[in-house]
Amino acid sequence: MRPLAPPPLPCRPPWWASSGHLQTILGNYLPGKPSAHASKPFRIPLPDGDQLTGRHYPGETDTLVLIFHGLGGDDQAHYVRRTIALARKLGHHVWTVNHRGCGEGRGLATRPYHSGSGDDLGAAFSAARERHPGLRQLAIGYSLSANALLLNLGNGLPEPAARPDFAIAVNPPVDLGACSSRIHAGLSRLYELRFIKRCRKAIRQRVEDGLIPDIYRTWPLMSLRQFDNAYTTKAAGFQDADDYYAKCSARPHLSKITVPTVILMAKDDPFIPWRHAAEADPSPAVHLHIEPCGGHMGYLTRDLPGHRWLPYAVDHYIRELLNG
């Protein structure tokens, strides 16, 4: 892959978002607009009987941008909506894809999604090739999905899976064990408790919908590692959290990626250490962009209208990848 140019503007934080925690929190809660673009729903059947859902936003170019959300979110998350808007402004087709049971997919999945769900992403890439055979695919994964995307690209899955033509991974937790420890410490515990609340709600919904038995014992103040031991590993077929983290961390597979890929991270991310990606010796196909500030998917800047640097950077890297 040819060297990619970084965005002309770095992320320079405003005074009121000068730390990683402020970047993360304010980046999540500053208001965003709902998508005004027309879309059509679709479903993707999976081999085990579950289904994924998503929406197709028709475009005009020869490129399909596939967007995957993070833990506890869905395809209407604020960062997904902003990505839809920038991709459509460029004229591209867009697919937003919900992980199992998320958003419009409630009631259509018994198994959980997790940081190693690169095979589910592969099912989306395969379905997109079938339905839009003439379009190039550019995948964008956020947080949990960013790790799953990198795992897919680096052949880190038990079985081969379809891959996109280009990829952007934003704030990927490439070392799941280390991230589970980091998020349990200090102020990052607040994010952990928020994730636990969302994950427990997802379990309750599946029990209420009659999809799974009420056998998973969780509690509000548990850690992510405890949650993964109590639910994720049992429902997804791992031995325990250590087994899950070892098999699903993308870190050992970054050196094997051949698809042109951008990894975007911030040094002040409160619970995802950036060094794990930098020290993994990414392949020449990977462009690793580390911002000094930005938090976890915040990236608030004083230099752009609306203070949002992340859509600006994603827009830049979409153009760099497609025009290479």
HELIX and SHEET records of a PDB file:
HELIX    1   1 TRP A   15  ALA A   17  5                                   3    
HELIX    2   2 GLY A   20  TYR A   29  1                                  10    
HELIX    3   3 HIS A   78  LYS A   89  1                                  12    
HELIX    4   4 GLY A  103  GLY A  105  5                                   3    
HELIX    5   5 GLY A  118  ARG A  131  1                                  14    
HELIX    6   6 LEU A  144  LEU A  153  1                                  10    
HELIX    7   7 LEU A  176  ARG A  182  1                                   7    
HELIX    8   8 GLY A  186  SER A  188  5                                   3    
HELIX    9   9 ARG A  189  GLU A  208  1                                  20    
HELIX   10  10 LEU A  224  PHE A  227  1                                   4    
HELIX   11  11 ASP A  228  THR A  232  3                                   5    
HELIX   12  12 THR A  233  ALA A  236  1                                   4    
HELIX   13  13 ALA A  241  CYS A  248  1                                   8    
HELIX   14  14 ARG A  251  LYS A  256  5                                   6    
HELIX   15  15 ARG A  275  ALA A  278  1                                   4    
HELIX   16  16 PRO A  305  HIS A  307  5                                   3    
HELIX   17  17 LEU A  310  LEU A  322  1                                  13    
SHEET    1   A 8 LYS A  40  PRO A  45  0                                        
SHEET    2   A 8 GLN A  51  TYR A  57 -1                                        
SHEET    3   A 8 HIS A  93  VAL A  97 -1                                        
SHEET    4   A 8 THR A  63  PHE A  68  1                                        
SHEET    5   A 8 ARG A 136  TYR A 142  1                                        
SHEET    6   A 8 PHE A 166  VAL A 170  1                                        
SHEET    7   A 8 THR A 261  ALA A 266  1                                        
SHEET    8   A 8 VAL A 286  GLU A 291  1                                        
END                                                                             
